[in-house]
Amino acid sequence: MDSKNIDALLNQFHSLVDVNRTSLLISLFAIAFNPTAWNIVARNEYRNRTITRIFGGNARYGTYFLAVLIFSFGILRDSLYHRAVLEQPQQPILPKEYAIIVPAILFFFGQLFVITSTWALGITGTFLGDYFGILMDHRVEGFPFNVLRDPMYVGSTMCFAATALWYERPAGLFITLYVYIVYIIALRFEGPFTDMIYSERAEKAKKAQ
């Protein structure tokens, strides 16, 4: 690819994504901050029981406290994304006949995956209770976990994409790709550590027998 083609692609990108908007940078920061911060906090809790000690040794109260923080920061992240999207250049993405139905369906199923996975896991299962020592008795295998391995992350990504399509902001799709990458990285840290927690429990139970 020669320099003219590269320049043309860059010009096309800048016509669709206004990188000079502060709201875009803040949104990108918030998206990366949330999973990074909660992974750090949860690992510290597993090793040092910092939040549990704050609540007098009650791990369940500590989990509920972290749940409120995660939920609140999630709402803030979504609000910042919404603002960032609306400040970006608008351009039709889908054919007119699909411009409403596709994002609506995408958002519906995205929310369905998020809500049903939260219901299946419960508060402590959803909001990192296993790092507080509140472990589930068995792996959840019903819907939506029988359809997707990580339905909450997939559903959230679908909602980001649906918002971009609904408001016809190509920059929103760029942010959605960024969300997907952030989630993939977070899962590479979160998944193995969670597996280690349950492996340690199984090992202790084996030794006790």
C-alpha angles and dihedrals in degrees: 000000000000127000093261092058091046091051090049091052092048091050090050091050093050090049089058101034120045100205091181093070111108090208090063093054092046090050092050090049093050092049092053094039098060103059091034094052095044093049090052093046093046094049090049089050092052092051102034107017090223098158093039090056090050088058094049096263095308105136093185093057089048090053092050090050091052090046091057090050094048093046093047094048089047090057090047091050091051091048092051090048091050091052092046092051094051091053093055127091114280121227132155111262104175130039110274094252091057099038094099107025098050098053090041092055092043092051093046094054092041091056090042091057093046096046097042093047090051090049092049095048098037125215096298094043093049099043102050098272090152088068087058091053095260100129128183118243094230142000115278108242103165127095127344093015090058088060103037134021094218105021096164094057092041092048092049091051090050090054091052090052092046091054091051092050094045093054092036095236114149088193087065090062089051089053090047090056088050089051090052092051092048091051093048090053092046091051091053088062100033100045100054092043092052090048088052091054092054092042090055090051091051091049092050091049090050092051092047090056 
